[in-house]
Each structure stands twice: as C-alpha cells, then as structure tokens.
Amino acid sequence: MHAARFYDHHDIRIEQVPTPEVRAHDDVLVEVSYCGICGTDLHEYLVGPIVTPHAGPHPLTGATLPQTLGHEFSARVVETGSQVQDLRPGDRVAIMPAIVCGRCPWCRQGLGHLCQCFACTGLSAETGGLATYAVLKEYQLATIPDDVSDLEGAVVEPASVAAYGVDRAGVRGGDVVLVTGAGPIGALSAMYASAIGASTVIVAEPNPHRAALARALDVGPVVDPTSGELAELVGSLTNGLGIDVGIECSGASAGLDTCIQHARPRGTVVQTGLHTKPAALDAMRLSERDITLVGSWCYLITDWPRIIRLIGSGKFPVAKAVTSTIALHDVVTKGFDVLVDPAGDQLKILVQPAA
C-alpha cells in the first residue's frame, strides 16, 4: 500500500509499504476513507520532529521514525481480531487515535488523554491515516450512523479537541463567547459553542481569507482583532461588561491577550491552541478582574459517541470546516505546503488515500 511517511522537517515521502496485519486479539484492520491534515502534522513538517518518536522507540508502542502520519480519519472495517465484539467488516468508523496504557494514575482516573505513556496513531504508532490501510485497537473505533458521512467522520477528532476546550471553559446557554483564531479548531470551537447554546459567538481573525471562511460558517460576527471594531462590538453586546468566555485557538500571544483584555470580571479564558514558544500575558489583568485561565489538552477519549450524535443531529455541522479534498500523492504540494502558507485560503484539507 501507499503511505505518507515523515522522516524529518520538510521531508515527507509517499512510499510503498507493507499492508498492516491483524496480529492481536483486539486489533482491527481498516481501509481509510478520509484523513485530515492537523496542525500537529504541520508543526512536525515545519520544525519537527517534535512528538514523533525521534529519540528512540516510543515506550508504549515501540514506534520509530519514519512515521506514517494522519490521526484524524474515518474508515471502513476490513478485518477484526478474534476477541473484537462490537465491530464487523464493512462497519463505518471514526478513529479516536489516542493510545493509552490503562495503568498509570491518570488512566485509572478516566483521564486517558493525560496518560504518562500517551501515544497516538499517526504520530507515534505503527500506522496512520495517511495511508490506504491502518491497524488500531478496538477501543479506538466508534461506529458512524447513517446520518453521519465518512467526510464528517474524519472531522470527529478535531471536533472533539474543539469541544473539550469549550467544555473546559464551562460555556453555558446565553453566554457571549469570543474565539480568537479561525483555523480549523477555532472554526469548530465557534460552531460547537453555538450548538450548545451560546447567545453570541464572536470570531476574531486578522487573516482576510480565513475571516471570509469563518463568515461562511454563519455562527456570529467575524472581526479583525487588530482594528477597534472588536472592542466596540463586545461593549455593545455586553453593556460594557466583557465576554463571558474566551476560547483562544490561535496559539499566539496576541490571541491570548485579546481574550484576557475583553473578558468580564469573573470571566473564563481557555487556551486551546498550542503555543510553540512561551506566551506573554497580562497577569495583573487576570488578578484585577478575577479571571480564570484554563488549559485544554486533546479530548476525553470516551467522547466520540457524544460528538458523533451531535454531528448527526445537524446542530454541529462540521463539514462546513472542510474546504478541500485531495489525493494521497498530492498530500505535500496540495496539502502541507498550502496549509503552512500564511496567506493560504484553505481551512481543513482532507486526504482520500484510495483516490
């Protein structure tokens, strides 16, 4: 089969590799339908290796470079191990890519996303979604009902990242929410906040291309945070009090500062976007206004069925975040290179390995 293999920064190769096989009783072999290119993949491409196993075999999976990339994907079941109970060949599934030990203190508390030996299909495992086939454990697969498409199934993973950040911030019905950064996670965070009842969702995005894409989501006003428009809008919507919740998705100090500066007293700001270097923040403002600053990492690994149901209801239209689909052999030129372009006009690109 063909796979997109990561060797080093700016070194991703489409290679012919052996098709993975079912070897353990809880293994599941799947044929990939769609696979998204994630911001984490882009970080690896630009400045990696970072989270891919470059310092020796991964302690949980034994994986080493080169790594088949891709952890946001949907698929169809091809073959199951002898003790797999809930899946059959032909089932459509969305992949929960986290691989956890189940034994560390965090796993025992139901917090697998904080596993001390955390690994991830497509980043630190035998296989990944940017390939024709992949092998996973049974607990990593959630079936997709008829009212959710394969394309939507590939967006469940980033949708779960977005939803976890919004949930960590405690968004309630009627809240005024500010999302900084209209990348894929920002767009999905805005849609999820709207789906669970936020009265107004404001998206702050300076890139005109991404701002236009955010407006097409039709979840609320989209403004340039570098202009004075944002302060005026927040003031008019909240009678000068400030936003209830800020969802920081840009991974930039400016985005975090924007959330903090516009938060009301006793408001909450959650850091969902990943910072690749230390961020500056106005700590005095946090104290003076009694603002809560919350971190957010990954997602609850048990959340797939809930997110899938919400997508199927039509209230969380994640397909709106997808702006392009490409073939596997174009993944670098029409995928990675396009997405790392600061002036790029794409939001979420999905790859079809079988195309």
Backbone torsions as a table, in degrees:
resi	resn	phi	psi	omega
1	MET	NA	165.5	175.7
2	HIS	-97.1	147.5	179.8
3	ALA	-149.2	148.7	173.8
4	ALA	-90.6	112.6	-171.5
5	ARG	-109.8	128.4	178.9
6	PHE	-92.2	124.5	177.3
7	TYR	-106.2	-44.1	-175.7
8	ASP	-166.7	175.3	179.5
9	HIS	-58.3	137.3	-176.2
10	HIS	58.1	26.7	-180.0
11	ASP	-137.2	82.2	173.9
12	ILE	-115.8	127.9	-175.0
13	ARG	-121.5	137.3	172.2
14	ILE	-86.3	114.8	-173.4
15	GLU	-127.7	157.0	172.0
16	GLN	-88.2	122.2	-178.7
17	VAL	-132.4	160.7	178.5
18	PRO	-63.4	143.5	174.3
19	THR	-68.2	130.4	-179.4
20	PRO	-66.1	157.0	-176.2
21	GLU	-124.7	153.8	171.6
22	VAL	-74.0	119.4	-178.8
23	ARG	-119.8	-29.5	-177.6
24	ALA	-108.1	161.4	-175.9
25	HIS	-64.9	-21.4	-179.3
26	ASP	-110.0	16.2	177.4
27	ASP	-78.6	151.0	174.1
28	VAL	-135.9	125.5	175.0
29	LEU	-93.8	129.4	-178.9
30	VAL	-127.2	153.1	170.0
31	GLU	-100.5	123.7	-172.7
32	VAL	-72.7	133.8	176.6
33	SER	-93.5	-60.3	177.5
34	TYR	-136.6	147.0	175.2
35	CYS	-139.3	129.0	179.2
36	GLY	-85.4	155.2	172.0
37	ILE	-97.2	119.5	-173.1
38	CYS	-95.9	160.4	174.0
39	GLY	-58.5	-33.3	176.7
40	THR	-64.1	-41.3	175.8
41	ASP	-60.1	-40.6	-179.2
42	LEU	-65.7	-38.8	177.0
43	HIS	-61.9	-42.4	177.4
44	GLU	-60.5	-43.1	-177.6
45	TYR	-64.8	-39.5	-175.8
46	LEU	-80.5	-47.2	-171.1
47	VAL	-133.7	7.9	-176.4
48	GLY	-73.4	-177.2	2.5
49	PRO	-74.1	140.7	178.9
50	ILE	-118.3	-69.0	-179.0
51	VAL	-99.1	-12.4	173.1
52	THR	-70.3	150.0	-169.8
53	PRO	-76.6	89.3	-176.0
54	HIS	-103.1	-12.7	-177.3
55	ALA	-102.3	22.8	-176.8
56	GLY	121.8	174.5	-178.6
57	PRO	-58.3	141.1	176.9
58	HIS	-63.2	135.8	-174.0
59	PRO	-63.5	-23.9	-178.6
60	LEU	-97.1	-41.6	-174.2
61	THR	-104.1	-19.5	-175.6
62	GLY	77.1	6.7	-177.1
63	ALA	-69.5	146.8	175.1
64	THR	-136.3	166.1	173.4
65	LEU	-71.3	148.1	1.7
66	PRO	-74.2	152.2	-176.0
67	GLN	-117.0	129.2	169.7
68	THR	-71.2	121.4	-175.5
69	LEU	-82.5	173.4	173.8
70	GLY	107.3	108.6	178.7
71	HIS	-129.0	5.1	176.0
72	GLU	-113.9	91.4	-174.9
73	PHE	-150.6	158.6	171.8
74	SER	-114.0	161.7	-173.5
75	ALA	-163.4	175.9	172.3
76	ARG	-120.9	137.4	-179.2
77	VAL	-70.3	130.9	178.0
78	VAL	-105.0	-44.7	-175.9
79	GLU	-151.4	147.8	179.9
80	THR	-125.8	153.2	174.0
81	GLY	-69.7	168.4	-171.1
82	SER	-64.5	-25.2	-177.3
83	GLN	-109.0	10.9	175.2
84	VAL	-73.8	125.6	-171.7
85	GLN	-105.6	-33.6	-167.7
86	ASP	-104.8	5.5	-178.0
87	LEU	-128.2	146.8	179.8
88	ARG	-132.8	152.3	174.0
89	PRO	-53.5	134.9	-177.6
90	GLY	99.1	-18.7	178.4
91	ASP	-62.5	138.5	173.4
92	ARG	-89.2	136.2	-173.6
93	VAL	-138.9	152.9	168.6
94	ALA	-107.4	139.3	-172.2
95	ILE	-95.1	127.6	168.6
96	MET	-97.1	104.4	-165.1
97	PRO	-79.6	-10.5	-176.3
98	ALA	-64.5	136.8	175.0
99	ILE	-117.3	120.7	-172.0
100	VAL	-126.5	158.5	-174.6
101	CYS	-81.1	-30.0	-178.5
102	GLY	77.2	1.6	-174.6
103	ARG	-120.8	-22.8	-175.9
104	CYS	-72.5	167.6	-178.1
105	PRO	-56.6	-34.5	-177.4
106	TRP	-76.4	-40.3	174.9
107	CYS	-60.7	-39.7	-178.8
108	ARG	-68.8	-17.4	175.8
109	GLN	-95.2	7.5	-178.7
110	GLY	78.9	18.5	-178.8
111	LEU	-113.2	59.7	-176.1
112	GLY	-59.2	-27.1	-179.8
113	HIS	-68.1	-12.2	176.4
114	LEU	-106.3	14.9	-178.8
115	CYS	-49.8	135.7	-179.2
116	GLN	-67.0	-19.2	178.8
117	CYS	-115.6	25.7	-173.0
118	PHE	-48.4	131.3	172.4
119	ALA	-131.2	172.9	-175.2
120	CYS	-149.2	128.0	171.2
121	THR	-55.7	131.2	-179.7
122	GLY	88.8	-4.3	176.8
123	LEU	-133.6	-35.8	-177.0
124	SER	-151.4	49.6	-176.7
125	ALA	-147.4	177.2	-177.5
126	GLU	-62.9	-39.1	-173.8
127	THR	-130.7	174.4	177.5
128	GLY	-153.6	173.8	-174.5
129	GLY	-83.7	-12.6	176.1
130	LEU	-87.5	58.9	-178.7
131	ALA	-160.4	167.5	-179.0
132	THR	-69.2	-41.0	-178.0
133	TYR	-130.5	157.8	175.4
134	ALA	-147.3	155.3	174.6
135	VAL	-115.9	132.3	-179.4
136	LEU	-135.2	172.1	172.7
137	LYS	-88.8	154.6	-176.0
138	GLU	-55.5	-38.7	-176.8
139	TYR	-68.0	-10.8	-178.8
140	GLN	-89.0	-2.7	-174.4
141	LEU	-115.1	135.1	173.9
142	ALA	-124.5	130.4	-178.1
143	THR	-69.4	148.6	-179.8
144	ILE	-104.9	125.5	177.9
145	PRO	-76.1	172.2	-176.5
146	ASP	-62.4	-25.5	-177.6
147	ASP	-86.6	8.5	174.5
148	VAL	-124.4	126.5	-177.2
149	SER	-80.7	165.4	174.4
150	ASP	-60.1	-39.0	178.6
151	LEU	-61.6	-46.6	177.9
152	GLU	-63.3	-36.2	179.6
153	GLY	-59.8	-31.4	179.1
154	ALA	-74.7	-12.6	-178.9
155	VAL	-100.6	-0.7	-179.6
156	VAL	-61.3	-38.8	-178.2
157	GLU	-63.9	-54.8	176.8
158	PRO	-64.8	-30.6	175.9
159	ALA	-63.3	-34.8	178.8
160	SER	-71.9	-35.6	173.9
161	VAL	-60.0	-48.5	-179.3
162	ALA	-62.8	-45.9	-177.8
163	ALA	-62.8	-39.0	-179.1
164	TYR	-64.1	-40.6	177.6
165	GLY	-62.4	-45.5	179.0
166	VAL	-63.1	-41.0	178.7
167	ASP	-67.0	-37.7	177.6
168	ARG	-61.8	-31.4	179.3
169	ALA	-80.0	-10.5	176.8
170	GLY	72.4	35.6	178.9
171	VAL	-59.5	132.4	179.2
172	ARG	-119.1	160.7	176.4
173	GLY	-54.5	132.2	179.8
174	GLY	92.7	-7.2	-179.0
175	ASP	-69.5	150.2	168.2
176	VAL	-96.4	120.4	-172.3
177	VAL	-118.6	135.0	174.1
178	LEU	-110.8	127.1	174.7
179	VAL	-110.7	121.0	177.5
180	THR	-101.0	122.8	-177.9
181	GLY	98.5	116.9	-177.2
182	ALA	-108.5	40.3	167.9
183	GLY	-74.3	-171.2	-178.5
184	PRO	-56.3	-45.1	-179.0
185	ILE	-69.8	-37.8	176.1
186	GLY	-62.6	-44.8	179.0
187	ALA	-62.1	-44.9	180.0
188	LEU	-68.3	-35.0	176.8
189	SER	-64.2	-41.2	178.6
190	ALA	-63.5	-43.6	179.7
191	MET	-65.8	-40.4	-179.1
192	TYR	-67.7	-43.0	178.2
193	ALA	-59.2	-40.3	177.0
194	SER	-65.7	-41.1	-177.4
195	ALA	-62.9	-33.3	-177.2
196	ILE	-94.7	8.2	167.1
197	GLY	112.9	8.6	175.3
198	ALA	-57.7	137.6	-178.0
199	SER	-71.5	-38.8	178.9
200	THR	-142.6	133.0	174.4
201	VAL	-117.5	116.9	177.6
202	ILE	-100.7	133.5	176.2
203	VAL	-110.9	125.4	177.5
204	ALA	-105.5	116.8	-176.5
205	GLU	-148.9	119.0	-178.6
206	PRO	-80.2	-24.5	-179.4
207	ASN	-72.7	116.9	-175.0
208	PRO	-62.0	-32.5	178.8
209	HIS	-66.8	-47.1	179.9
210	ARG	-70.3	-32.6	176.1
211	ALA	-61.5	-40.4	178.6
212	ALA	-65.0	-40.6	177.3
213	LEU	-64.5	-38.1	179.4
214	ALA	-66.2	-38.0	178.3
215	ARG	-62.9	-34.7	-179.8
216	ALA	-66.6	-17.8	177.2
217	LEU	-71.2	-24.8	176.2
218	ASP	58.9	46.4	177.1
219	VAL	-107.8	-12.3	-179.0
220	GLY	160.8	-176.8	-177.7
221	PRO	-66.4	144.2	177.0
222	VAL	-119.9	124.7	-174.8
223	VAL	-132.4	158.7	175.0
224	ASP	-86.0	115.3	-176.4
225	PRO	-68.6	-13.7	179.5
226	THR	-84.3	-5.7	176.4
227	SER	-99.8	174.5	177.5
228	GLY	-83.9	1.3	-175.9
229	GLU	-64.7	-35.6	-175.7
230	LEU	-65.2	-48.1	179.9
231	ALA	-59.9	-41.3	179.6
232	GLU	-64.9	-42.2	-179.1
233	LEU	-66.0	-47.1	179.5
234	VAL	-60.8	-42.2	179.4
235	GLY	-60.9	-42.3	-178.2
236	SER	-71.8	-34.1	-178.8
237	LEU	-75.3	-26.6	-171.6
238	THR	-119.7	12.3	-176.5
239	ASN	55.6	35.0	176.7
240	GLY	83.1	0.7	-176.4
241	LEU	-76.3	-39.0	-176.2
242	GLY	113.0	167.2	-178.0
243	ILE	-69.1	151.2	175.7
244	ASP	-75.7	-40.7	-176.0
245	VAL	-140.5	136.5	171.4
246	GLY	-111.9	129.8	177.9
247	ILE	-111.3	105.0	-174.5
248	GLU	-90.0	111.9	-174.9
249	CYS	-120.4	3.6	-177.6
250	SER	-84.9	-23.7	-174.7
251	GLY	69.5	23.7	-178.6
252	ALA	-125.0	147.7	179.2
253	SER	-57.2	-37.1	-179.0
254	ALA	-63.0	-38.6	178.2
255	GLY	-66.5	-42.5	178.2
256	LEU	-63.7	-43.1	179.0
257	ASP	-63.3	-38.0	178.1
258	THR	-60.8	-43.5	178.3
259	CYS	-62.7	-46.4	-177.2
260	ILE	-65.5	-41.9	-176.7
261	GLN	-67.6	-26.6	-177.3
262	HIS	-102.6	2.2	-179.7
263	ALA	-77.8	141.4	177.2
264	ARG	-73.7	164.1	170.6
265	PRO	-56.0	134.8	-176.0
266	ARG	66.6	19.7	174.5
267	GLY	-78.9	176.6	-178.0
268	THR	-130.4	138.8	173.8
269	VAL	-123.5	129.6	177.4
270	VAL	-113.9	133.8	178.4
271	GLN	-94.0	98.8	179.8
272	THR	-95.4	-43.6	177.3
273	GLY	-65.9	144.0	-176.9
274	LEU	-88.6	128.1	176.4
275	HIS	-89.0	129.8	178.1
276	THR	-89.8	-3.8	174.6
277	LYS	-150.2	162.4	-177.4
278	PRO	-55.8	142.8	-178.9
279	ALA	-105.4	144.9	172.6
280	ALA	-90.0	140.0	177.1
281	LEU	-144.1	157.8	-178.9
282	ASP	-87.5	85.7	-176.6
283	ALA	-64.3	-32.2	178.5
284	MET	-64.2	-38.6	178.1
285	ARG	-63.2	-39.8	176.3
286	LEU	-57.5	-45.6	-177.9
287	SER	-69.9	-47.9	-175.2
288	GLU	-61.3	-34.3	-177.0
289	ARG	-104.5	6.2	175.6
290	ASP	57.4	41.1	-176.8
291	ILE	-84.4	140.1	176.2
292	THR	-95.3	125.8	176.5
293	LEU	-108.8	122.4	-171.9
294	VAL	-120.2	140.7	172.5
295	GLY	-91.7	159.1	178.0
296	SER	-144.9	126.4	-177.8
297	TRP	-129.1	119.1	176.0
298	CYS	60.7	-117.8	-170.7
299	TYR	-169.6	165.2	169.8
300	LEU	-74.1	125.9	-173.5
301	ILE	-71.4	-8.1	178.2
302	THR	-96.8	5.6	-168.8
303	ASP	-88.6	-6.3	-174.9
304	TRP	-55.0	-49.2	-178.7
305	PRO	-58.4	-38.5	-179.9
306	ARG	-66.6	-45.9	-179.5
307	ILE	-64.6	-40.1	178.7
308	ILE	-62.3	-42.5	178.0
309	ARG	-63.3	-40.2	-179.5
310	LEU	-66.0	-39.1	175.8
311	ILE	-63.6	-45.3	-179.3
312	GLY	-62.8	-26.5	179.3
313	SER	-72.1	-16.4	-176.2
314	GLY	89.2	-6.4	-178.2
315	LYS	-79.3	-18.1	-178.7
316	PHE	-125.0	80.7	-171.3
317	PRO	-80.0	71.5	-170.9
318	VAL	-64.7	-22.6	-179.8
319	ALA	-61.6	-22.1	179.0
320	LYS	-64.1	-21.8	-179.5
321	ALA	-79.5	-15.3	-177.5
322	VAL	-86.0	121.7	-177.1
323	THR	-110.2	-11.5	-178.6
324	SER	-162.7	149.3	170.1
325	THR	-125.8	140.0	-176.0
326	ILE	-136.6	166.9	175.8
327	ALA	-85.3	159.3	-176.2
328	LEU	-60.6	-39.0	-176.6
329	HIS	-69.0	-12.2	177.1
330	ASP	-100.1	10.2	-168.4
331	VAL	-62.8	-31.3	179.9
332	VAL	-81.6	-54.7	-173.1
333	THR	-71.5	-38.5	-177.8
334	LYS	-103.8	-1.4	-179.9
335	GLY	-116.9	-80.1	-175.7
336	PHE	-59.8	-48.5	-176.5
337	ASP	-64.6	-33.8	178.2
338	VAL	-70.5	-42.4	-174.9
339	LEU	-74.0	-25.4	178.9
340	VAL	-86.7	-5.2	178.1
341	ASP	-74.2	117.7	-178.3
342	PRO	-57.2	-26.6	-180.0
343	ALA	-97.9	13.6	-176.2
344	GLY	-63.6	153.3	-177.3
345	ASP	-111.6	18.6	179.0
346	GLN	-108.8	149.7	178.4
347	LEU	-106.1	-67.6	179.5
348	LYS	-127.1	121.9	178.2
349	ILE	-107.1	128.7	175.8
350	LEU	-108.5	143.6	179.9
351	VAL	-107.0	137.8	174.4
352	GLN	-108.9	97.1	-176.0
353	PRO	-60.9	-28.3	-178.9
354	ALA	-84.8	-7.0	-176.5
355	ALA	-70.1	NA	NA
